[in-house]
Every structure is written in C-alpha cells, then in structure tokens.
Amino acid sequence: MTGDAARLVLASGSATRRTMLEAAGIDVTVSPADVDEAAIRDRLLSDNPAVPHARIALALAEEKAKAVSTQQKDALVIGADQVLSFEGSLFEKPRDMDDARASLMTLRGKPHTLHSAVALAVNGETVWHDTAEAHLTMRAFSNAALDAYLARVGDVVLTSVGAYQIEGPAIQLFAAVEGDHATILGMPLLPLVTELVRRGVLAS
C-alpha cells in the first residue's frame, strides 16, 4: 500500500491511542470495533490454558482490525489491545469501584506485566502485527494513599485494565517502570511508525 492509497482507520474508541497517533503526526479516522473481547479471550484460554498472554493481546488487536477493515474497504486499519498479566493470571477492566480497589490492593507492592499489541488489516486480513511488553512494580502504598487516588480520579479507573492510567495521578502508586511509554499506554507505537514508513504511508 502506498501513500496515495493509504486511508488510515483506528479500530478503537480509546482516546489515549488516538492522542498517541495524533501527537505522532499520524492522521486517522476513528471507527471503534464491535467485537466480543471476553469471548475471544475465553476461547483462547479454553483451547490452551497456558496460552501466552501476549498472544491474547495480539488476537484482540487483530480481531479489532479485521472487523473494521471488512467495513472500510481498502483502508489500512489499525487495531490495538493490551492485557495485564499478574502471577499467571489476566486482569480485566474493573466492574465497579469496589473491584477497582480490590485490583489495586492485589497489585500493591508487587510486579506485573503489560502486554500490548498492534495489528494492521486490509479487507479483513491481517497484513502486519507486533507485540511489546512492559514491567511495572507498584509500591506498597497505604490504604490512605489508595483512598486518595480513587477519590481523585473517580470512575475513570473503570476504563483501564489494572484500574490505573499511568500518565495521570496513578504514577504516585508506582515504585518502578520498565518499558516503552507507548507500550505502557496500550500500543507499540515505534514499530507501527516504522511499518507505516515502510509502506509509504509516512514519508521515508
């Protein structure tokens, strides 16, 4: 696909991912994918309980990209997703504030891994993908610090796996962060940029 044919579509309603792309000078049309993420995740785990969690993130990113690309003929569709892995288990977005509190208390004082994936699809077929991971450790914060954090950010914690957005006040909960910032935010951006340059979508 060359620059004159490249209509970029982001198959995600994530404001963070859109902002990342726009900040990088990449113009996209947003068309959130309608896929059953829980069903995809559960099917993979049912087929193989030991499936690498990075593979789950990639499957979700690919399914989003493919779903939207079947509706957006000849567009180059970007799909992305992220999962949080903690001691062999996957975390999901919290159902409510009590669930968010429980998630953060479980992660408190311990390391976890974020697996982020990005995929490109055209006309229902994946044409490229990449995955990356970041390792984060929360500090042993007090209950008072947790209460203050939840009171400050409110329901926004329900939109993120792990009940935090590290680019905001949640950074106060962390002791160590190892990994690319874009990966932590939910999309391996540099590999995507490199691929868009290779395809002639961005200037070389």
Phi, psi and omega in degrees: 000130181256169185304324184285350180247002189269102172256112185270132179232134176261118183273053184204143175267008182291118177295327180296314181294320179297317180297320178302314182292316180296321178296332179275003179079022181253113181274129180225154167265138182262127177217089184303137179282144176253086179232153179272091184298320181297320181294319178297313180298314183294324179295317179296318180290327178292319179292325181205097181303340180262015181302134179302137183294333175297327179293326178293315177301318181294317179300319179295317179297317180294317181296322177297311182297316182293320181299314181288326183291339175287339180263338183247083187302130176068003176283153172264111189256130180262123174244143180213151176202168183212141173232153179251125181249127181223115178049044176086356181246153176266139174262146175248170175298139182296144181284327182202183184294326177296320179293322177298315178299317180296319179298314182293324178292326177293320182281342185305126176076009185227161178273153171213170184236137172256125175254118179245145181222150176221144181219152173244137179225149175226127177050044174084006181235135175290131180246350179190152175202163178203152176228156177209162180223155177226149182243125184232146177232125176277147177280167180277066184292155181281165175299326179295320178294321178296315179300317181295319179297310182296322179294324183286317186268335176066214188294351179300335180295340182284350183266357185230138173299133181088354177065035176208153170235107192294342178283357179244208182301341181298340179302335179294344182272356189253146176258328183207143178223123180233114179147164179295136184299320180296324177298318179296325180283347172120011178201123177293097191282316184298315176300324178295314178302315180301318180290322178294325174294315181300325181277356181082009178287320174251152182295140180270000000 
